[in-house]
Amino acid sequence: MHMKKLTAGKLKDGPDINIGLVGLGYIGSEVLRLIVLQSDYIMKKIGRNLKIKKVAEKDIASKDKTVKKYRDIVFTDNPSEIINDPDIDIVVELIGGINPAFEIITGALRNGKYVVTANKDLIAKKGAKIFHEAEKHNVDVLFEASVGGGIPIIGPLKSSLASNNISKIVGIVNGTTNFILTKMQENNLGFADALAMAQKLGYAEANPASDIEGKDAANKLAILASIAFNSRVVFDDVYREGIQKISISDILYADELGYNIKLLAIGSEEQGRINVRVHPALIPKKHILASIKDTFNAVYFYGNYSGEIMSFGRGAGDKPTASSVVGDIISIARNYDRNNKHVIFGCTCFTEKQIMPFLETSDKFYILMDVIDRAGVLAKIAAVFGSKSVSIQSMVQKQASAHGAARLIFITHNTLNRSLYEAINELQKISVVKKIINIIRVEELEG
């Protein structure tokens, strides 16, 4: 049996597109492998040979292991050797974080090189500066892999859906939290046990804060909202709640009420203002998003001509993410002309729209509380809700505990966030309420 030797690829019918790869970690090594193994297939598709000319990696072990496989690639520990190399056409940044990634990307753009990145933190926080630099030098930055791993989301928004006014985005964009919530429901686990399972399987980091606190999802939503609503949205614009307070009781009560709990990223444009938020939500079991399990992601778009469109797939992992990275490289390489560069997609933020203050937005709410089990309690609670214009849609009373407490579950009608918080503040002051256990938003999704 003959094994295919792993090389960087040979020149075929068209000119090479020279690539400089910065970062040879989990994703970078798979990007390298994908380009090599699929080189003939890619060549047939685009008539160009993708050649990884140089790789920058500081980790000696990663570099030494790879050098043995790819002997015709130059390896360095200095990214400047890539961004200053006049023969390199595309710089692929896969080290993550803000610095030095920002300096590497902007340096490459200033040298007239196209950039491909999977860096959601950087695009969400400093995208405006990066796109300004790209436009100034008549090149572009592509970042499909920054949201949804291998799921095509950004490309379709910038191309096939570009004629649509997108009114709303609703998505599950973090695989770690979706896995945790799935296992809590399916295995009847508490949050801590489900998180430990995710960490053991490699789905959650040793420090899972970025995922479970909603930061990762907020970065992704900022990127999607900027593209969809044509106005710059940054990480700090996104209201954020994580899943740390979700208990197995919430999971079970939601199930009884006909809902599943998911961490949602929601963006909408209402009367020229943008509402962006990441938080856990009860969603109806009949909606397709309720069926998205484990590490899978799914994103809904609502276009005025396209109607509802959903993208679904694995939202993370080396192979799906590498697929998106190489897809962006191909988008640049297909019509690449070293002497006549041009912007491919460019920045879509051509307007400036106000971000809606979160307290001015409205939601339905699930409210779980323990109260004293005696006559007149409901009337006192209802009076507080009524005084703050919070209308109750339904109430369920669970069995009283041995300590003389009754557990109540309220579902409100659509309520101003400010009014809800004012009501909760008042309820915590009255003696009949022993504890407000949890408050979770309810999304009655269309479709």
Residue, then its C-alpha position, 0 to 999 in steps of 0.5 A: m500500500h502506497m502512502k501519499k507523501l505530505t508536501a506543500g504542493k507543486l505548481k500546476d497550471g496556474p501561478d502559486i498563491n503564497i500563504g504565510l501561516v501565523g500559528l501552528g496550534y490546534i487550528g493552524s496545524e489542521v489548516l496546513r494539513l487540509i491545504v496539503l491533502q486537498s491541494d489537487y482538488i482545490m487546484k481543479k476547482i480554482g485553477r490556482n495552486l495554494k502554497i504554504k510558503k512560510v509558517a510562524e510558530k514559537d512553540i518548538a515542539s509543534k514546529d519540530k514535529t511539523v518540519k519533519k512532515y513538510r520539508d519544503i516549508v520555511f519555519t520561523d518563530n518571528p511573524s515579521e518574517i511573514i508579513n514583510d515577505p514580498d512574495i507572500d500573498i495571504v497571511v493567515e492569523l490563527i494565534g487568537g487574542i488581541n495582541p500581538a494578533f492586531e499588530i500582525i494583521t494590520g502590519a500585513l494589510r499595510n504591506g498589501k497582503y490579504v488576511v484570513t483570520a478566525n479571531k472573533d475577539l479581535i474582529a468584535k473589539k477592533g474590527a473597525k480599525i482593521f477594516h479601515e486599514a484593509e480599505k486604505h490598502n485596497v485589500d480585505v480581511l475574511f473571517e468566516a471561521s470567527v463565527g460558527g466554526g465550519i458553518p457558512i454564515i458570514g459569507p452568505l450574509k455578505s453575498s447571497l443575502a446581501s440584497n435583504n434587509i435582515s431584521k433579526i438574528v437568533g442563534i445558538v453560537n456556543g457549543t460548550t454551553n449547548f453541550i452543558l445544557t443538553k447533558m443537564q436535560e438528558n442526564n438529569l445533571g446539575f450544572a457543575d457535573a455537566l460542566a465537569m463532563a464537558q471539561k473531561l471531553g475537551y469541550a470546555e477549557a479548564n477556565p470555562a469563563s468565556d463560554i459559560e459567562g456568554k462572552d464567546a457568544a457575545n463576540k460572535l453576535a457583535i460580528l453577526a449584528s455588524i454585518a446584518f444591520n450594516s452598523r458597527v456593533v462591538f462586544d461591549d454593546v451586547y447585553r450578556e448573561g451566562i448559564q451559571k445560574i441554570s439549575i436542574s430544577d429550571i431544566l425540569y420546570a421548563d420541560e413541564l411547561g413545554y420549553n427547553i433552555k438554550l443560551l441564545a444570541i439575539g440581534s434585532e433592528e427595531q425602528g433604526r435601533i439595534n438590540v443585541r443580547v446573549h442570555p439563557a432563554l426558554i424556547p418552545k420545544k416545537h421550534i427547531l432551535a430547541s432540538i439543537k443538541d450537544t456541541f452543534n450550533a444553529v443560526y436563524f436569519y430573518g430576511n425581508y425577501s429570503g424569509e427564514i434561513m437557518s445555518f446548522g452544523r458543528g460550531a467548533g473543532d479543528k476540521p470544521t474551523a479549518s474548512s472555513v479558513v481554507g474556504d476564505i483563502i480560496s475566495i481570495a485566491r480564485n480571482y487573485d491578481r498580484n498587480n491589481k488587488h481589490v476589496i472582495f467583500g469589504c466592511t458592511c458597516f456603512t451606517e451608524k445606528q443607536i444601540m438600544p439601552f437594555l432596560e428599554t427593551s421588553d421580554k417575557f420572563y420565567i420567575l422562580m421563587d419560594v414564598i411563605d405557604r399561607a393565605g394572602v401571599l399571592a395577592k401581595i405578590a400580584a399587587v407588587f407586579g401590578s404596581k410595576s406594570v408587570s402582567i402575569q400570563s400564568m402561574v404554577q404552584k409546586q408542592a409546599s416544602a416541609h419548611g412551610a415554603a411554597r414554590l411558585i413559577f410565574i410566566t409574564h407577558n411581554t414586559l419592559n426590562r426596567s419594570l421587571y427589575e423594579a418589581i423584583n427589587e420590591l418583591q425581595k423586600i416583602s416578608v412573604v417572599k423567602k427567595i427569588i431563585n431565578i429569572i430567565r427570559v422566554e423567547e416565543l420564537e416564530g417558525 
